Amino acid sequence: MLRNISIAAATFLSVVTINAQKNRNTQLERPKLVVGLVVDQMRWDYLYRFYGKYGNDGFKRLLNTGYSLNNVHIPYVPTITALGHTCIYTGSVPAIHGIAGNDWTDKETGKGVYCTADENVQPVGTTNTKTGSHSPKNLWSTTVTDELRLATNFQGKVIGVSLKDRASILPAGHTPNGAFWFDDSTGNFITSTWYMNDLPQWVKSFNAQNLPEKLVANGWNTLLPISQYTESAPDNSPWEGLLGSSKTPTFPYNNLAQDYQTKKDNIRYTPFGNTLTLKLAEASVEGEKLGGDNITDFLAINLASTDYAGHKFGPNSIEVEDVYIRLDQDLAEFFKYLDSKVGKGEYTVFLSADHGGAHSVGFLKEHKIPTGFFGEGAEKNLNQKLKDKFGADKLINAIDNYQIYFDRKVLADAKLELDDVRNYTVKELEKDPTVLYAVSVDKVQESSIPEPIKQRIINGINRQRSGDIQLISHDSMLPPYSKTGTTHSVWNSYDSHIPLIFMGWGVKQGESNKAYHMTDIAPTVSSLLKIQFPSGSVGNPITEVMGQ
């Protein structure tokens, strides 16, 4: 009798176990929320240069509990903002996804094009048409955020936030629930009619707090005693730019509140722009109920003040170091918020950068490292040489993104062949000691340019939108507009070597020094979520992140 009862009990438990297993197998496991953190102009080495100043719950939480990829590079040139954000979220390159620069020149009309400008949409939340009339219409490929929307039959929500229009719009893709960016004319976050006809109430409530004014009210001083900023050059270095009405680039910036009232974009160059962005991100989690159910949502965040501060002051300034130390604290608070709101272990985060940044020319000169300025007066000088050779004035319409655009109308009117003018220009450029390589975009494959530069040029040239000649400068040669601070655009490691860390749901702990590319980020997220890769993706999943 007892034996029969035991058999029956065992049979019952087996049936229950099998049914439970069947139920588990019918439920696709995904995180409740994916958070993409793209820190603008973050060089990979910032993770470790300022490591001793970071707390345990920001960058160190990512490094110590997540999976860090230490050898990730951008596989194209030019390495600039719009391209970086687009590449991260499409897994593609400019040759395919269509975003050829922050700006490019329309080769047929000769007019400049801004990557997200759209005259067919209207601003929402402002009357400033230039600031508000933006959309992703110039983006040809889908994003991982688009693919999540498609995979969930548009039930999974997507929100993009940034101080920059392009860094909110391009990551959020074509189909988000919203993309929001900062309007310098009002100090508010805005959007366009591509997304909606009125701001959501949660954005209106956020704007009504007037948080930017509160953040700058006490000026900007170093978070730590200034003597502790031993990873940076002395304050008031000659290669630093000026902020607002300050006469010198030195702490404290006591006039910040007044400068903000005069020109609201001054907050962009301070750590408070990052604080503001993350507070809007928190408001979006609350307002849109992101991560509130079992259908995965996606929050695409760009932290842009690191880029503005880098351009203004340069990578070796105390200002940039303070921005990162404060960002570390902001990230710790943000992760704490997500833990409480979404649940620790219930969300996945990745942190990366759209590009890095070069050391300032003045800083390098101080330390006897080869540097200088590249292309000063190039357009005027080349146009004069071309006029002397071919008899036509202003054959070069623009030099942008280290690319030369020839004016099609001038060529046609003068009955000149593009190849003749282009070949002559390349030969003249090769005489310039600051030029490492100059190549016609249709002859890159057959050129003697070494890898990986050759492939990066090919990946970066968009047949319909890029220029006619690609320029590659010598190492650490910056454009002439970077007399102070710094910039980025080139293939070298200081611009192309970016951080990449995954943390949270579905991610194992560890690190790798294997070589990967920025194009691998979107396929990795797609694999984690078990959704289709973006339409133009050329990358591969980083399987070791998921322990595979």
C-alpha positions, 0 to 999 in steps of 0.5 A: 500500500505504502509503495503504491502511494509513493509511486502515485506521489512520484508520478504526480510530482513528475507531471507537475514538474513537466507542466512547470517546465512547459510553462517556463518554456513558453515564456520568453525571458528578457530583461524588463528594461534595456538602458543604453548609456553613451558617454559623449567623447569618452576615451577608453582610458578615462575608466582607469585614469580617474579610477582612484577618484571614482566611488564603488557604485558608478563606473566601478559597479559597471567594471566590477559586476559587469563585462568589460570589453577593453579593445573595442574600436570604431571601424570607420572614419570620420569618428564624429557624434552622429555617426557614433550614435548611429553605429552603436544602435544600427550595428552598421557603418556610414556607407550603409546607414546613410548618416555621413556626418553631423553635417554633409554637403548635398553634392547636387545642390551644393547646400549643407545638410544637417543629419536630423534636420527636417523641414517637414516637421514642426517643433513641439515644446518651443517656437524655435523652428531651427531647434525643434524641426528634427527627425530620423528621416535621413537614417536609412537603416533600422536601429536595435530600438526599432527592432525591439518595437517590431518584435513586441508588436510596438508594445515595448516602449522606446525613449531617447534623451540627450542634450543634443538633438542628433544623440536623442533622435538617431539612437531612438530610431524611426518608431520610438514613443518619444525622443527629447532634447534640450532647447537653448532658447527656453531651457526646456526639453522639446521634441517634434511632430515626427513623434507627437503633437504635444509634450507628454505631461511628465515632460511638461512637469519636468520642464516646470521644475526649472531644474537647469537654473537650480543646478547652476545656481551655486556656480561650478567648483571642484567636487574635491579639493583642487590639489587632489586633481593629480591626473590633470594639468594645472588649472589655467593651462594656456590651451584651455578655452573659456566658459561664459564670462570667465576671463580665465579657465579656472575654478571656481566658476562663480558666474555660471548662474548669470551666464546661464541666464545670458546664454542657456547653452552654458550648462552644456559645458558643465557636469550639470548637463549630465545631471539634468539628462539623467534626471530626465531619464528618471522622469521618463521611467516614471512617466512612461512606466518603463520596465513596469511589466514583462515586455522589454522597454528601451531607454537610450541616454546620451550624456553629452556634457563630457563632449562639450567640456572636452571640446572646451577644455581638453582631456587633460584639464581639471574641468574634464576630470571633475565632469567625470568624477561628478558623472560617476556620482550621478551614475551611482544615483541613477543605478540606485534609482533603477534598482528600486524602480525596476529591480536589481537584476531586472534590467540590462545596461550597456555603457559606451562612447560615440568617439574619443578625443585627442590631446590638445595641441598646446598640451602635446607641445608642452611635452614635446610630442609631435602635433600641430594644426592640419588644413589651415587655409586649405580650401582657399589655397586649393581653390586658387591652385585649381583656378590657376590650373583649370580656369574655374573659380571655387571648384571646391564647394566645402571641406567637411568631415576630412573630405573635399566636396567639388561643386558640380555646377561649377564643374559642369559650367566649366566643362571639366571632368571630375576625375581630372580635377580630383586627381590633380587635387590629390597630387597637390595635397600629397605635397602638404607635410601635414597630410598623411594620405589623400585619396579619391573615394573611388580609388581607396581599394586600389590605394597603398594605404595600410589597414586598418585605415583603408577599410575604415575609409571604405566603411565611412564613405557614403556614395551619395552623401560623402565627399570626393576626396578623403584626407588622413592627417598625421597623428595628433594633427588637429583642425585649426578651429581647435586652438584651445580644447580639443576635437575628434574625427580621425582613425587614431586610437585616441579617437577610435578606442572606446569603452564598452561595458555590459551589466545586469540581466543576462550578462556575466561578470568579467573582461576581455582584451579581444578585438571587437568593433562598435558595430558589434554592440547592436547585434549583442543587444539583439541576441540578448533580447532574441530579436532581429538584427537591425537591417543594415547591421554588419557586426557580430554578437559578442557571445562571451558577454552572455557566457556563451 
